[in-house]
Amino acid sequence: MSGRTIVYVAQTMTNPGVAGAARGVREAARVIGWNVRVIDGQGTPAASRRP
């Protein structure tokens, strides 16, 4: 079931914990052949809604 896409909405990519989780999602997706789109919420609800 390859070719699927995961969207990870991060609270803010400047937080090392959040950025580390995003790296883990990317790594896991690569192993199973899925795509990842990471959205950086930049710490605000408004930024999280941007395309």
mmCIF file of the N, C-alpha and C atoms, coordinates in Angstrom:
data_MODEL
# 
_entry.id   MODEL 
# 
loop_
_atom_site.group_PDB 
_atom_site.id 
_atom_site.type_symbol 
_atom_site.label_atom_id 
_atom_site.label_alt_id 
_atom_site.label_comp_id 
_atom_site.label_asym_id 
_atom_site.label_entity_id 
_atom_site.label_seq_id 
_atom_site.pdbx_PDB_ins_code 
_atom_site.Cartn_x 
_atom_site.Cartn_y 
_atom_site.Cartn_z 
_atom_site.occupancy 
_atom_site.B_iso_or_equiv 
_atom_site.pdbx_formal_charge 
_atom_site.auth_seq_id 
_atom_site.auth_comp_id 
_atom_site.auth_asym_id 
_atom_site.auth_atom_id 
_atom_site.pdbx_PDB_model_num 
ATOM 1   N N  . MET A 1 1  ? 0.836  -1.182 0.000  1.00 0.00 ? 1  MET A N  1 
ATOM 2   C CA . MET A 1 1  ? 0.000  0.000  0.000  1.00 0.00 ? 1  MET A CA 1 
ATOM 3   C C  . MET A 1 1  ? 0.883  1.249  0.000  1.00 0.00 ? 1  MET A C  1 
ATOM 4   N N  . SER A 1 2  ? 1.769  1.373  -0.955 1.00 0.00 ? 2  SER A N  1 
ATOM 5   C CA . SER A 1 2  ? 2.654  2.535  -1.016 1.00 0.00 ? 2  SER A CA 1 
ATOM 6   C C  . SER A 1 2  ? 1.967  3.696  -1.722 1.00 0.00 ? 2  SER A C  1 
ATOM 7   N N  . GLY A 1 3  ? 2.602  4.850  -1.656 1.00 0.00 ? 3  GLY A N  1 
ATOM 8   C CA . GLY A 1 3  ? 2.070  6.013  -2.339 1.00 0.00 ? 3  GLY A CA 1 
ATOM 9   C C  . GLY A 1 3  ? 1.071  6.824  -1.525 1.00 0.00 ? 3  GLY A C  1 
ATOM 10  N N  . ARG A 1 4  ? 0.808  6.426  -0.302 1.00 0.00 ? 4  ARG A N  1 
ATOM 11  C CA . ARG A 1 4  ? -0.098 7.199  0.565  1.00 0.00 ? 4  ARG A CA 1 
ATOM 12  C C  . ARG A 1 4  ? 0.608  8.455  1.041  1.00 0.00 ? 4  ARG A C  1 
ATOM 13  N N  . THR A 1 5  ? -0.178 9.416  1.539  1.00 0.00 ? 5  THR A N  1 
ATOM 14  C CA . THR A 1 5  ? 0.397  10.661 2.040  1.00 0.00 ? 5  THR A CA 1 
ATOM 15  C C  . THR A 1 5  ? -0.068 10.917 3.462  1.00 0.00 ? 5  THR A C  1 
ATOM 16  N N  . ILE A 1 6  ? 0.878  11.309 4.304  1.00 0.00 ? 6  ILE A N  1 
ATOM 17  C CA . ILE A 1 6  ? 0.609  11.706 5.688  1.00 0.00 ? 6  ILE A CA 1 
ATOM 18  C C  . ILE A 1 6  ? 0.836  13.210 5.767  1.00 0.00 ? 6  ILE A C  1 
ATOM 19  N N  . VAL A 1 7  ? -0.066 13.922 6.429  1.00 0.00 ? 7  VAL A N  1 
ATOM 20  C CA . VAL A 1 7  ? 0.130  15.348 6.679  1.00 0.00 ? 7  VAL A CA 1 
ATOM 21  C C  . VAL A 1 7  ? 0.346  15.513 8.182  1.00 0.00 ? 7  VAL A C  1 
ATOM 22  N N  . TYR A 1 8  ? 1.503  16.058 8.525  1.00 0.00 ? 8  TYR A N  1 
ATOM 23  C CA . TYR A 1 8  ? 1.867  16.291 9.922  1.00 0.00 ? 8  TYR A CA 1 
ATOM 24  C C  . TYR A 1 8  ? 1.807  17.788 10.166 1.00 0.00 ? 8  TYR A C  1 
ATOM 25  N N  . VAL A 1 9  ? 0.899  18.212 11.057 1.00 0.00 ? 9  VAL A N  1 
ATOM 26  C CA . VAL A 1 9  ? 0.777  19.633 11.384 1.00 0.00 ? 9  VAL A CA 1 
ATOM 27  C C  . VAL A 1 9  ? 1.537  19.866 12.685 1.00 0.00 ? 9  VAL A C  1 
ATOM 28  N N  . ALA A 1 10 ? 2.655  20.548 12.566 1.00 0.00 ? 10 ALA A N  1 
ATOM 29  C CA . ALA A 1 10 ? 3.512  20.812 13.714 1.00 0.00 ? 10 ALA A CA 1 
ATOM 30  C C  . ALA A 1 10 ? 3.125  22.130 14.370 1.00 0.00 ? 10 ALA A C  1 
ATOM 31  N N  . GLN A 1 11 ? 3.155  22.169 15.689 1.00 0.00 ? 11 GLN A N  1 
ATOM 32  C CA . GLN A 1 11 ? 2.839  23.391 16.420 1.00 0.00 ? 11 GLN A CA 1 
ATOM 33  C C  . GLN A 1 11 ? 3.826  24.482 16.032 1.00 0.00 ? 11 GLN A C  1 
ATOM 34  N N  . THR A 1 12 ? 5.105  24.160 16.050 1.00 0.00 ? 12 THR A N  1 
ATOM 35  C CA . THR A 1 12 ? 6.162  25.059 15.571 1.00 0.00 ? 12 THR A CA 1 
ATOM 36  C C  . THR A 1 12 ? 7.417  24.236 15.343 1.00 0.00 ? 12 THR A C  1 
ATOM 37  N N  . MET A 1 13 ? 8.042  24.412 14.215 1.00 0.00 ? 13 MET A N  1 
ATOM 38  C CA . MET A 1 13 ? 9.239  23.638 13.902 1.00 0.00 ? 13 MET A CA 1 
ATOM 39  C C  . MET A 1 13 ? 10.475 24.197 14.599 1.00 0.00 ? 13 MET A C  1 
ATOM 40  N N  . THR A 1 14 ? 10.354 25.319 15.327 1.00 0.00 ? 14 THR A N  1 
ATOM 41  C CA . THR A 1 14 ? 11.489 25.832 16.087 1.00 0.00 ? 14 THR A CA 1 
ATOM 42  C C  . THR A 1 14 ? 11.642 25.097 17.415 1.00 0.00 ? 14 THR A C  1 
ATOM 43  N N  . ASN A 1 15 ? 10.640 24.319 17.820 1.00 0.00 ? 15 ASN A N  1 
ATOM 44  C CA . ASN A 1 15 ? 10.709 23.516 19.035 1.00 0.00 ? 15 ASN A CA 1 
ATOM 45  C C  . ASN A 1 15 ? 11.429 22.213 18.686 1.00 0.00 ? 15 ASN A C  1 
ATOM 46  N N  . PRO A 1 16 ? 12.545 21.915 19.354 1.00 0.00 ? 16 PRO A N  1 
ATOM 47  C CA . PRO A 1 16 ? 13.307 20.712 19.003 1.00 0.00 ? 16 PRO A CA 1 
ATOM 48  C C  . PRO A 1 16 ? 12.511 19.410 19.140 1.00 0.00 ? 16 PRO A C  1 
ATOM 49  N N  . GLY A 1 17 ? 11.630 19.334 20.104 1.00 0.00 ? 17 GLY A N  1 
ATOM 50  C CA . GLY A 1 17 ? 10.819 18.128 20.275 1.00 0.00 ? 17 GLY A CA 1 
ATOM 51  C C  . GLY A 1 17 ? 9.857  17.929 19.117 1.00 0.00 ? 17 GLY A C  1 
ATOM 52  N N  . VAL A 1 18 ? 9.219  18.990 18.717 1.00 0.00 ? 18 VAL A N  1 
ATOM 53  C CA . VAL A 1 18 ? 8.275  18.941 17.598 1.00 0.00 ? 18 VAL A CA 1 
ATOM 54  C C  . VAL A 1 18 ? 9.020  18.629 16.302 1.00 0.00 ? 18 VAL A C  1 
ATOM 55  N N  . ALA A 1 19 ? 10.163 19.268 16.100 1.00 0.00 ? 19 ALA A N  1 
ATOM 56  C CA . ALA A 1 19 ? 10.964 19.016 14.896 1.00 0.00 ? 19 ALA A CA 1 
ATOM 57  C C  . ALA A 1 19 ? 11.460 17.570 14.874 1.00 0.00 ? 19 ALA A C  1 
ATOM 58  N N  . GLY A 1 20 ? 11.807 17.029 16.033 1.00 0.00 ? 20 GLY A N  1 
ATOM 59  C CA . GLY A 1 20 ? 12.246 15.637 16.114 1.00 0.00 ? 20 GLY A CA 1 
ATOM 60  C C  . GLY A 1 20 ? 11.119 14.673 15.770 1.00 0.00 ? 20 GLY A C  1 
ATOM 61  N N  . ALA A 1 21 ? 9.928  14.988 16.222 1.00 0.00 ? 21 ALA A N  1 
ATOM 62  C CA . ALA A 1 21 ? 8.775  14.151 15.882 1.00 0.00 ? 21 ALA A CA 1 
ATOM 63  C C  . ALA A 1 21 ? 8.523  14.177 14.376 1.00 0.00 ? 21 ALA A C  1 
ATOM 64  N N  . ALA A 1 22 ? 8.670  15.341 13.765 1.00 0.00 ? 22 ALA A N  1 
ATOM 65  C CA . ALA A 1 22 ? 8.490  15.460 12.314 1.00 0.00 ? 22 ALA A CA 1 
ATOM 66  C C  . ALA A 1 22 ? 9.535  14.618 11.582 1.00 0.00 ? 22 ALA A C  1 
ATOM 67  N N  . ARG A 1 23 ? 10.770 14.631 12.072 1.00 0.00 ? 23 ARG A N  1 
ATOM 68  C CA . ARG A 1 23 ? 11.812 13.792 11.456 1.00 0.00 ? 23 ARG A CA 1 
ATOM 69  C C  . ARG A 1 23 ? 11.446 12.317 11.574 1.00 0.00 ? 23 ARG A C  1 
ATOM 70  N N  . GLY A 1 24 ? 10.914 11.925 12.713 1.00 0.00 ? 24 GLY A N  1 
ATOM 71  C CA . GLY A 1 24 ? 10.503 10.534 12.914 1.00 0.00 ? 24 GLY A CA 1 
ATOM 72  C C  . GLY A 1 24 ? 9.374  10.132 11.973 1.00 0.00 ? 24 GLY A C  1 
ATOM 73  N N  . VAL A 1 25 ? 8.429  11.026 11.768 1.00 0.00 ? 25 VAL A N  1 
ATOM 74  C CA . VAL A 1 25 ? 7.328  10.752 10.835 1.00 0.00 ? 25 VAL A CA 1 
ATOM 75  C C  . VAL A 1 25 ? 7.884  10.588 9.426  1.00 0.00 ? 25 VAL A C  1 
ATOM 76  N N  . ARG A 1 26 ? 8.778  11.481 9.028  1.00 0.00 ? 26 ARG A N  1 
ATOM 77  C CA . ARG A 1 26 ? 9.384  11.396 7.686  1.00 0.00 ? 26 ARG A CA 1 
ATOM 78  C C  . ARG A 1 26 ? 10.153 10.084 7.510  1.00 0.00 ? 26 ARG A C  1 
ATOM 79  N N  . GLU A 1 27 ? 10.916 9.724  8.532  1.00 0.00 ? 27 GLU A N  1 
ATOM 80  C CA . GLU A 1 27 ? 11.722 8.510  8.464  1.00 0.00 ? 27 GLU A CA 1 
ATOM 81  C C  . GLU A 1 27 ? 10.838 7.265  8.349  1.00 0.00 ? 27 GLU A C  1 
ATOM 82  N N  . ALA A 1 28 ? 9.811  7.193  9.167  1.00 0.00 ? 28 ALA A N  1 
ATOM 83  C CA . ALA A 1 28 ? 8.903  6.045  9.128  1.00 0.00 ? 28 ALA A CA 1 
ATOM 84  C C  . ALA A 1 28 ? 8.181  5.966  7.787  1.00 0.00 ? 28 ALA A C  1 
ATOM 85  N N  . ALA A 1 29 ? 7.748  7.098  7.287  1.00 0.00 ? 29 ALA A N  1 
ATOM 86  C CA . ALA A 1 29 ? 7.043  7.127  6.001  1.00 0.00 ? 29 ALA A CA 1 
ATOM 87  C C  . ALA A 1 29 ? 7.958  6.663  4.875  1.00 0.00 ? 29 ALA A C  1 
ATOM 88  N N  . ARG A 1 30 ? 9.202  7.085  4.915  1.00 0.00 ? 30 ARG A N  1 
ATOM 89  C CA . ARG A 1 30 ? 10.159 6.677  3.872  1.00 0.00 ? 30 ARG A CA 1 
ATOM 90  C C  . ARG A 1 30 ? 10.324 5.160  3.869  1.00 0.00 ? 30 ARG A C  1 
ATOM 91  N N  . VAL A 1 31 ? 10.386 4.560  5.057  1.00 0.00 ? 31 VAL A N  1 
ATOM 92  C CA . VAL A 1 31 ? 10.569 3.111  5.167  1.00 0.00 ? 31 VAL A CA 1 
ATOM 93  C C  . VAL A 1 31 ? 9.394  2.357  4.535  1.00 0.00 ? 31 VAL A C  1 
ATOM 94  N N  . ILE A 1 32 ? 8.188  2.863  4.706  1.00 0.00 ? 32 ILE A N  1 
ATOM 95  C CA . ILE A 1 32 ? 7.022  2.154  4.169  1.00 0.00 ? 32 ILE A CA 1 
ATOM 96  C C  . ILE A 1 32 ? 6.578  2.673  2.806  1.00 0.00 ? 32 ILE A C  1 
ATOM 97  N N  . GLY A 1 33 ? 7.325  3.629  2.250  1.00 0.00 ? 33 GLY A N  1 
ATOM 98  C CA . GLY A 1 33 ? 7.030  4.111  0.905  1.00 0.00 ? 33 GLY A CA 1 
ATOM 99  C C  . GLY A 1 33 ? 5.913  5.137  0.817  1.00 0.00 ? 33 GLY A C  1 
ATOM 100 N N  . TRP A 1 34 ? 5.668  5.848  1.914  1.00 0.00 ? 34 TRP A N  1 
ATOM 101 C CA . TRP A 1 34 ? 4.628  6.867  1.912  1.00 0.00 ? 34 TRP A CA 1 
ATOM 102 C C  . TRP A 1 34 ? 5.250  8.250  1.772  1.00 0.00 ? 34 TRP A C  1 
ATOM 103 N N  . ASN A 1 35 ? 4.444  9.226  1.409  1.00 0.00 ? 35 ASN A N  1 
ATOM 104 C CA . ASN A 1 35 ? 4.864  10.625 1.298  1.00 0.00 ? 35 ASN A CA 1 
ATOM 105 C C  . ASN A 1 35 ? 4.455  11.365 2.566  1.00 0.00 ? 35 ASN A C  1 
ATOM 106 N N  . VAL A 1 36 ? 5.193  12.423 2.881  1.00 0.00 ? 36 VAL A N  1 
ATOM 107 C CA . VAL A 1 36 ? 4.871  13.245 4.053  1.00 0.00 ? 36 VAL A CA 1 
ATOM 108 C C  . VAL A 1 36 ? 4.861  14.703 3.654  1.00 0.00 ? 36 VAL A C  1 
ATOM 109 N N  . ARG A 1 37 ? 3.878  15.402 4.150  1.00 0.00 ? 37 ARG A N  1 
ATOM 110 C CA . ARG A 1 37 ? 3.836  16.857 4.029  1.00 0.00 ? 37 ARG A CA 1 
ATOM 111 C C  . ARG A 1 37 ? 3.814  17.410 5.445  1.00 0.00 ? 37 ARG A C  1 
ATOM 112 N N  . VAL A 1 38 ? 4.810  18.196 5.793  1.00 0.00 ? 38 VAL A N  1 
ATOM 113 C CA . VAL A 1 38 ? 4.877  18.802 7.125  1.00 0.00 ? 38 VAL A CA 1 
ATOM 114 C C  . VAL A 1 38 ? 4.440  20.251 7.013  1.00 0.00 ? 38 VAL A C  1 
ATOM 115 N N  . ILE A 1 39 ? 3.479  20.632 7.833  1.00 0.00 ? 39 ILE A N  1 
ATOM 116 C CA . ILE A 1 39 ? 3.006  22.010 7.884  1.00 0.00 ? 39 ILE A CA 1 
ATOM 117 C C  . ILE A 1 39 ? 3.496  22.615 9.195  1.00 0.00 ? 39 ILE A C  1 
ATOM 118 N N  . ASP A 1 40 ? 4.233  23.701 9.111  1.00 0.00 ? 40 ASP A N  1 
ATOM 119 C CA . ASP A 1 40 ? 4.750  24.401 10.284 1.00 0.00 ? 40 ASP A CA 1 
ATOM 120 C C  . ASP A 1 40 ? 3.709  25.413 10.740 1.00 0.00 ? 40 ASP A C  1 
ATOM 121 N N  . GLY A 1 41 ? 3.077  25.144 11.878 1.00 0.00 ? 41 GLY A N  1 
ATOM 122 C CA . GLY A 1 41 ? 2.055  26.038 12.407 1.00 0.00 ? 41 GLY A CA 1 
ATOM 123 C C  . GLY A 1 41 ? 2.612  27.348 12.942 1.00 0.00 ? 41 GLY A C  1 
ATOM 124 N N  . GLN A 1 42 ? 3.912  27.457 13.077 1.00 0.00 ? 42 GLN A N  1 
ATOM 125 C CA . GLN A 1 42 ? 4.597  28.663 13.528 1.00 0.00 ? 42 GLN A CA 1 
ATOM 126 C C  . GLN A 1 42 ? 4.063  29.188 14.854 1.00 0.00 ? 42 GLN A C  1 
ATOM 127 N N  . GLY A 1 43 ? 3.516  28.284 15.653 1.00 0.00 ? 43 GLY A N  1 
ATOM 128 C CA . GLY A 1 43 ? 3.062  28.641 16.993 1.00 0.00 ? 43 GLY A CA 1 
ATOM 129 C C  . GLY A 1 43 ? 1.742  29.378 17.060 1.00 0.00 ? 43 GLY A C  1 
ATOM 130 N N  . THR A 1 44 ? 1.034  29.508 15.918 1.00 0.00 ? 44 THR A N  1 
ATOM 131 C CA . THR A 1 44 ? -0.244 30.226 15.932 1.00 0.00 ? 44 THR A CA 1 
ATOM 132 C C  . THR A 1 44 ? -1.318 29.413 15.213 1.00 0.00 ? 44 THR A C  1 
ATOM 133 N N  . PRO A 1 45 ? -2.558 29.491 15.680 1.00 0.00 ? 45 PRO A N  1 
ATOM 134 C CA . PRO A 1 45 ? -3.642 28.790 14.989 1.00 0.00 ? 45 PRO A CA 1 
ATOM 135 C C  . PRO A 1 45 ? -3.810 29.266 13.538 1.00 0.00 ? 45 PRO A C  1 
ATOM 136 N N  . ALA A 1 46 ? -3.629 30.556 13.283 1.00 0.00 ? 46 ALA A N  1 
ATOM 137 C CA . ALA A 1 46 ? -3.808 31.082 11.931 1.00 0.00 ? 46 ALA A CA 1 
ATOM 138 C C  . ALA A 1 46 ? -2.796 30.491 10.959 1.00 0.00 ? 46 ALA A C  1 
ATOM 139 N N  . ALA A 1 47 ? -1.557 30.341 11.381 1.00 0.00 ? 47 ALA A N  1 
ATOM 140 C CA . ALA A 1 47 ? -0.525 29.800 10.500 1.00 0.00 ? 47 ALA A CA 1 
ATOM 141 C C  . ALA A 1 47 ? -0.785 28.334 10.182 1.00 0.00 ? 47 ALA A C  1 
ATOM 142 N N  . SER A 1 48 ? -1.413 27.606 11.098 1.00 0.00 ? 48 SER A N  1 
ATOM 143 C CA . SER A 1 48 ? -1.702 26.189 10.875 1.00 0.00 ? 48 SER A CA 1 
ATOM 144 C C  . SER A 1 48 ? -2.726 25.972 9.770  1.00 0.00 ? 48 SER A C  1 
ATOM 145 N N  . ARG A 1 49 ? -3.521 26.973 9.477  1.00 0.00 ? 49 ARG A N  1 
ATOM 146 C CA . ARG A 1 49 ? -4.564 26.832 8.464  1.00 0.00 ? 49 ARG A CA 1 
ATOM 147 C C  . ARG A 1 49 ? -4.085 27.210 7.068  1.00 0.00 ? 49 ARG A C  1 
ATOM 148 N N  . ARG A 1 50 ? -2.856 27.696 6.931  1.00 0.00 ? 50 ARG A N  1 
ATOM 149 C CA . ARG A 1 50 ? -2.342 28.084 5.608  1.00 0.00 ? 50 ARG A CA 1 
ATOM 150 C C  . ARG A 1 50 ? -2.071 26.846 4.771  1.00 0.00 ? 50 ARG A C  1 
ATOM 151 N N  . PRO A 1 51 ? -2.333 26.937 3.471  1.00 0.00 ? 51 PRO A N  1 
ATOM 152 C CA . PRO A 1 51 ? -2.057 25.773 2.602  1.00 0.00 ? 51 PRO A CA 1 
ATOM 153 C C  . PRO A 1 51 ? -0.585 25.544 2.365  1.00 0.00 ? 51 PRO A C  1 
# 
